[in-house]
Amino acid sequence: MTPEYERIAAELEERDAEAFVHVGDRFDDDLRYLARFSGPDRPYAVVVERDGEPTLCAPRSFGEEARREFPGRVVTAGEQDADTAGERAAELIESGRVLVPQHLPHDAALRLERAGCELASTDVVAGMRVRKSDDEIDRLRGMQQAAEAGMARAESILAAADVADGRLHWEGEPLTTERLRREVNARLVREGVSDAHNTVIGAGETCVDLHFTGDASIEAGETVLLDLSPRGPEGYYGDLSRTFVVESEGGWERRAYVAVERARDAAFAVLSEGAGTVAGTVHEEAAAELAAYGFRPDGEPGLTHGVGHGVGMSLHEAPSLRAETELEAGTVLTVEPGVYDAEEGGVRIEDLVVVREDGFENLTGYPRSLVPRARE
């Protein structure tokens, strides 16, 4: 029995329940985490019985894939009488108390109740996902390295760009955020990962839009903010942000960059205490440092978001660095202070770190520089 299923078995024992059931598809990150199954876009079920042994109810045509990926018993639709994933899960358990996640699909809940199951909600999987295993950390490290390759491509293009009429040009054509995004995404493909529609590149005033994926020209002297979050075939993400300025005049952008670097250092100083650190303290210390440089800690112009969040099978998952919870060893999270001004632009630096018992480890090796340099 793997540690994941041991925790579910312990929850079942504590709450006197017969089984845990989750139904969903490959877009459900909790289910993908449980099953380690890249799976179909149609419903399937994972059932964990009281002894901790897991079973995956797979669609008929995905049986072989499921048996390769799932660390337990696999039954396919052809081996069961029921049609829906909820009914097939119910076939495997006796009537009684069944633990389910709060977001279990309504249809699956009805099927289980009609089979005589008494449903009770649990957040055990969310809790399991907070603390990463060594294998998960290795996967996240690999995704961060892929993000760094994409960032190196972008920074090298910015470093090679020429300025004409106040705008950046590269290889004889105007350089825009969309053109830069295509180059980054092509580099991510060569790394064997997907951009997952998460390559965010803003320039100047569009940096204030934290999810900007439009097309804007890039001008000399304005901030170019890149946020890259690729996803690998196993489902794990990287998350990396850097900010550059071509031909900086040393004004707002320089002051903002220094403030963000100091906020990052303040966050790292708190995280150096390791496991047991209160998550919200990390945000508070970083925000206070930004305030000391004259940037609002709670809105534009200044910091408009939390200083960090968990990363794993989801790009944004627990814990938030605004939460009043103690960080556990093995938690992987971003540290991403930033400041934004609609009239000036935006600056953010984001690293991915893992909390250790006696400190933290930075999974990010990418350098920081306001002035872009050739990295490829």
C-alpha positions in Angstrom: 0.0 0.0 0.0 1.4 3.4 -1.0 1.6 6.2 1.6 -1.3 8.1 -0.2 -3.7 5.2 0.3 -2.5 4.6 3.9 -3.7 8.1 4.7 -7.1 7.4 3.2 -7.3 4.1 5.1 -6.5 5.9 8.3 -9.3 8.4 7.6 -11.7 5.6 6.9 -10.8 3.9 10.1 -11.1 7.1 12.2 -14.5 8.0 10.7 -15.8 4.4 10.7 -16.4 4.4 6.9 -16.4 1.5 4.5 -14.7 3.2 1.5 -13.6 6.3 -0.2 -14.9 7.1 -3.6 -14.1 9.8 -6.1 -15.5 10.1 -9.7 -14.2 12.5 -12.3 -12.1 12.7 -15.5 -8.6 13.7 -16.4 -9.3 17.4 -15.8 -9.9 16.7 -12.0 -6.6 17.2 -10.4 -7.5 15.4 -7.2 -8.5 12.3 -9.1 -5.4 12.4 -11.3 -3.3 12.7 -8.2 -4.9 9.7 -6.7 -4.9 7.5 -9.8 -1.6 8.6 -11.4 -3.6 8.0 -14.5 -3.6 10.4 -17.4 -6.9 9.0 -18.2 -9.8 9.9 -20.5 -12.0 13.0 -20.7 -15.0 10.8 -19.6 -15.9 9.8 -16.0 -14.0 7.1 -14.2 -13.8 6.2 -10.5 -11.3 5.4 -7.9 -12.4 3.4 -4.9 -10.3 2.9 -1.7 -11.6 0.3 0.7 -11.0 0.2 4.4 -7.9 -1.9 4.1 -6.3 0.8 1.9 -6.4 -1.2 -1.3 -7.3 1.0 -4.3 -9.3 0.0 -7.4 -9.7 2.0 -10.6 -12.9 1.6 -12.6 -11.7 2.5 -16.1 -13.6 3.0 -19.4 -13.3 -0.1 -21.6 -10.8 1.3 -24.1 -8.5 2.6 -21.4 -7.8 -0.6 -19.6 -4.3 -1.2 -20.8 -3.2 2.4 -20.1 -4.8 2.2 -16.6 -2.9 -1.0 -15.8 0.4 0.6 -16.8 -0.2 3.7 -14.7 -2.4 2.9 -11.8 -0.7 1.3 -8.6 -3.6 -1.0 -7.8 -6.4 -3.2 -9.2 -8.1 -2.1 -12.4 -11.5 -3.2 -13.6 -12.9 -2.0 -16.9 -16.5 -1.4 -18.1 -16.6 -4.8 -19.8 -15.9 -6.5 -16.5 -18.8 -4.8 -14.6 -22.6 -4.8 -15.1 -23.2 -1.1 -14.3 -22.9 1.7 -16.9 -22.0 4.9 -15.1 -18.8 5.5 -13.1 -20.8 6.1 -9.9 -22.7 2.8 -10.3 -19.6 0.9 -11.0 -18.0 2.3 -7.9 -21.0 1.3 -5.9 -20.7 -2.3 -7.2 -17.3 -2.6 -5.4 -18.5 -1.7 -1.9 -21.0 -2.7 0.6 -23.7 -0.2 1.6 -22.6 1.9 4.5 -20.8 5.2 5.1 -18.7 6.3 2.1 -16.3 9.2 2.2 -16.3 11.5 -0.9 -14.8 14.8 -1.8 -17.1 17.9 -1.7 -16.8 18.3 -5.5 -18.0 14.8 -6.3 -20.2 15.1 -9.4 -23.9 15.2 -8.5 -24.8 12.3 -10.7 -22.2 10.1 -9.0 -23.5 11.1 -5.6 -27.1 10.1 -6.6 -25.9 6.7 -7.9 -24.1 5.9 -4.7 -27.0 7.0 -2.5 -29.4 4.8 -4.6 -27.1 1.9 -4.0 -27.6 2.4 -0.2 -24.4 4.4 0.6 -24.5 7.1 3.2 -22.2 9.9 1.9 -20.0 12.0 4.1 -17.6 14.6 2.7 -13.8 14.6 3.3 -10.9 16.8 2.4 -8.3 14.1 3.0 -7.0 14.3 -0.6 -6.5 18.0 -0.4 -4.5 17.5 2.7 -2.4 14.7 1.1 -1.5 16.9 -1.8 0.1 19.6 0.4 3.1 17.6 1.4 5.0 16.4 -1.7 6.9 13.1 -1.9 10.5 13.1 -3.1 9.3 11.8 -6.5 6.8 14.7 -6.8 9.5 17.2 -5.9 11.8 15.7 -8.6 8.9 16.1 -11.1 8.4 19.7 -10.1 12.1 20.4 -10.3 12.1 19.1 -13.8 9.1 21.4 -14.7 10.9 24.4 -13.3 14.0 23.6 -15.4 11.7 23.5 -18.5 10.3 26.9 -17.5 13.9 28.2 -17.2 14.6 27.0 -20.7 11.6 29.0 -22.0 12.7 32.0 -20.0 16.2 31.8 -21.4 14.8 31.9 -24.9 12.7 35.0 -24.1 15.5 36.8 -22.4 18.0 36.1 -25.2 15.6 37.5 -27.7 15.1 40.6 -25.7 18.9 41.0 -25.3 19.3 40.7 -29.1 16.5 43.1 -30.0 17.1 46.4 -31.7 15.3 49.7 -31.0 13.7 51.6 -33.8 11.3 54.5 -33.3 11.1 53.6 -29.6 10.0 50.1 -30.3 11.8 46.7 -30.1 12.6 44.8 -33.3 14.0 41.3 -33.6 15.3 39.7 -36.8 14.0 42.6 -38.8 10.4 42.6 -37.5 8.6 44.3 -34.6 8.8 42.3 -31.4 5.4 41.9 -29.7 4.2 40.0 -26.7 2.5 37.4 -29.0 5.7 36.9 -31.1 7.7 36.4 -27.9 5.1 34.0 -26.5 5.3 31.9 -29.6 9.1 31.6 -29.3 8.8 30.6 -25.6 6.1 28.0 -26.3 8.2 26.5 -29.1 11.1 26.1 -26.7 8.8 24.5 -24.1 7.7 21.9 -26.8 11.3 21.0 -27.4 11.6 20.4 -23.6 8.8 17.9 -23.9 6.3 19.9 -21.9 3.1 21.8 -22.6 2.6 25.6 -22.2 -0.9 24.7 -20.9 -2.1 28.1 -22.1 -0.2 29.6 -19.2 2.5 31.6 -21.0 1.7 35.1 -19.8 3.8 38.0 -21.2 2.9 41.6 -20.6 4.6 44.9 -21.6 4.1 48.3 -20.1 0.6 48.8 -18.9 -0.5 45.3 -19.9 1.8 43.9 -17.1 -1.0 45.0 -14.7 -3.2 42.3 -16.2 -1.8 39.2 -14.4 -3.2 36.9 -17.1 -2.4 38.9 -20.2 -2.2 36.7 -23.3 -2.9 39.3 -26.0 -0.7 41.0 -28.5 1.0 44.2 -27.6 4.0 46.0 -29.0 7.1 46.2 -26.7 8.7 49.6 -26.3 12.1 50.6 -25.1 12.2 51.5 -21.5 9.1 49.7 -20.4 8.8 46.6 -18.3 8.4 43.2 -19.9 6.9 40.7 -17.4 7.0 37.0 -18.2 5.2 34.3 -16.2 5.8 30.8 -17.5 3.9 27.8 -16.0 4.5 24.7 -18.2 2.9 21.3 -17.4 4.6 18.0 -17.9 3.1 14.7 -19.1 2.7 13.5 -15.4 0.5 16.5 -14.6 2.9 18.6 -12.6 3.7 22.3 -13.1 6.6 24.7 -13.1 6.1 28.4 -12.2 8.6 31.1 -13.0 8.4 34.9 -13.4 11.1 37.4 -14.4 10.9 41.1 -15.5 13.2 42.8 -18.0 13.6 46.3 -19.5 15.5 47.1 -22.7 17.2 50.5 -22.4 16.0 51.2 -18.9 16.2 54.9 -17.9 16.5 53.9 -14.2 13.3 55.5 -13.1 10.2 53.8 -11.7 11.1 50.4 -13.0 14.5 50.4 -11.2 13.0 51.4 -7.9 10.2 48.8 -8.3 12.8 46.1 -9.2 14.9 46.8 -6.1 11.8 46.8 -3.9 10.7 43.4 -5.3 14.1 41.9 -4.8 14.1 43.1 -1.2 10.6 41.7 -0.7 11.8 38.4 -2.1 14.7 38.4 0.4 12.3 39.2 3.3 10.1 36.2 2.3 13.1 33.9 2.1 14.3 35.1 5.5 11.0 33.9 7.0 11.1 30.6 5.1 14.6 29.9 6.4 12.9 28.9 9.6 11.6 25.9 7.8 8.6 23.7 8.7 6.3 25.2 11.3 6.5 28.7 9.8 3.1 30.4 9.6 2.3 30.9 5.9 0.8 34.3 6.4 4.0 35.7 7.9 5.8 35.2 4.6 3.2 37.4 2.9 3.2 40.0 5.7 7.0 40.4 5.7 7.3 40.7 1.9 4.4 43.2 1.8 6.0 45.3 4.6 9.2 45.5 2.7 7.4 46.7 -0.4 5.6 49.3 1.8 9.0 50.5 3.0 9.9 51.4 -0.6 6.6 53.3 -1.0 4.5 50.6 -2.7 1.1 49.8 -1.3 1.0 46.4 0.3 -2.6 45.8 -0.6 -3.5 47.2 -4.0 -2.6 49.2 -7.1 -0.3 50.9 -7.3 1.6 48.3 -5.4 1.1 44.6 -4.5 -2.2 43.3 -5.9 -1.9 39.6 -5.1 -0.7 37.1 -2.5 3.1 36.6 -2.3 2.8 32.9 -3.0 0.8 29.7 -3.3 1.2 26.0 -3.5 2.1 24.3 -6.8 1.8 20.6 -7.7 -0.8 18.8 -9.8 -2.6 22.1 -9.9 -0.9 25.4 -10.8 -2.6 27.0 -7.8 -3.2 24.8 -4.8 -2.9 24.9 -1.0 -1.4 26.5 0.9 -1.8 30.2 0.2 0.9 32.4 1.8 -1.9 34.5 3.2 -3.3 31.6 5.2 -2.7 31.3 9.0 -1.5 27.8 8.7 1.8 26.3 9.5 3.9 25.2 6.6 4.8 21.5 6.4 8.1 20.0 5.3 7.7 18.9 1.6 5.3 21.8 0.7 6.2 23.3 -2.7 5.2 26.9 -3.2 5.9 30.0 -5.1 7.5 33.2 -3.8 6.4 35.9 -6.1 6.3 39.5 -4.8 5.4 42.1 -7.4 4.3 45.7 -7.8 2.0 47.1 -10.4 1.0 50.6 -11.6 -1.3 51.1 -14.6 0.7 54.2 -15.7 4.1 52.6 -15.3 3.9 48.8 -15.8 4.6 45.9 -13.5 7.6 44.1 -11.9 7.5 40.5 -10.5 10.1 38.0 -9.5 8.9 34.4 -8.9 10.8 31.4 -7.7 9.6 27.9 -6.8 10.7 26.6 -3.4 10.2 23.5 -1.2 9.9 23.8 2.6 12.3 21.6 4.5 12.4 20.8 8.2 15.2 23.3 8.9 14.8 25.8 6.1 13.9 25.7 2.4 15.3 24.7 -0.9 15.0 26.9 -4.0 14.1 24.7 -7.0 14.8 27.7 -9.3 18.2 28.3 -10.6 17.4 31.0 -13.1 19.3 34.3 -12.6 17.8 37.7 -11.9 18.6 40.7 -14.0 16.5 43.7 -15.0 18.6 44.2 -18.1 18.2 41.2 -20.4 21.2 39.1 -21.3 21.9 36.3 -23.7 21.2 33.0 -21.8 21.1 30.5 -24.7 
